[in-house]
Amino acid sequence: MVKITYTVKPEKSGNIYTLDVIGHAASAPAGEDLVCAGASTLTTALATTLAEHSDWLTLRNISLKEGNSRIKIIPKKKDEYKVWLIFGTILNGFQLLHQSF
């Protein structure tokens, strides 16, 4: 099972956005699992997009490991809406993945 946890925690320095993607779907043999592939693609897309826009972030901690990924950032106040939209788009993708499988 893939567990997705998304949080936004207010801090003095700004809101901390965290996305954890943990586990494996185990819906097919390794290398053929469409659910894992979808989850990995969405997680990598988020990490890549945030890295491309690192000027929007005051802190970036991105760890992409098989079965255990974490993205944790603090967006700059003026760019928080953009970051929120990007996270929202990826979360919608996870919801669609969940509904499809």
N, C-alpha and C positions, 0 to 999 in steps of 0.2 A: 504494500500500500504506500502511495506517495502522500505525505502530509505537507500541506502548504500552510504556513503561518505568516500573516502580514500584520504588522503593528505600526502605529504612529504614536510615539511617546513624546510629550512635550518636555523640553529641557530648557534651561536658561539660555543655552547657545542656539536654540531652535528646535524644531520638531525632528526627532530621529525616526527615519523610515527604515524598517527592517523587513526583509522577506527571507524566510527559511523554507527550503525545499528539501525534505528528508525522506529517504526510503526508496523503495523500488516497487513498481506496479506488479511485477511478476505475472503479467497477463499473457506472456509469450516467452519463448527462450531468449536468452541474452543476445542482443544484436538484432532481434526481430520484434521487440516490444514497442508497439506504436504509442502507448501511453507514456512510457519512459522517454521515448524520442520527442514526443510533444512537450512534455514537462521540461526536458533539457533544452529544447529549442526556445521555449518561452523565457526560461531563466537566463540563457545565454544572450538572447535578444535584449533583455532588460539590462544586463551587465554591460553589454557592448554599447548600448545607447547612452547609458549614464557615463561610461568612460569617455565616449566621444564628446560629451558635454560636461566634462569635469570642471569647467569654469563656473558651472551652476552650483557646485558643491563645496561645502567647507570641510567635509570629511568624507572619505570614501574607503570602505572596507569591503572588498569583494573577494569571496572565496568560492570557487566553483570546483567541487569535487564530486565524483560519482556517488550518488546516494546521499550527499550531505553538502548542500550549497547554502551560502548566506550572502545577502547583499544588505549592507547597512550604511546609510548615508545621512548627512544633515544638509539639506539644500539651503542655499542663500535665500533670505526672505524674499527678495525681488524675483527669484526664479522658482519659488516653491510651487506655484500653480502649474508650471510646465512639468515639474517632477511628479506632481500629483497626477496629472493627466497620463504621463508615461506609465506610472505604476498601475493606474486604473485600467489602461488598455491591456496590459499584461495580465492583470487579475481577471479581466473579462475573458481573455484567452484560456486561462486555467478553468474558469467556470464552464466555458464551452467544451473543453476537453473532458471535464467531469460529466457533463450531460451526455456527451457522445459515447463514453465508455463506462 
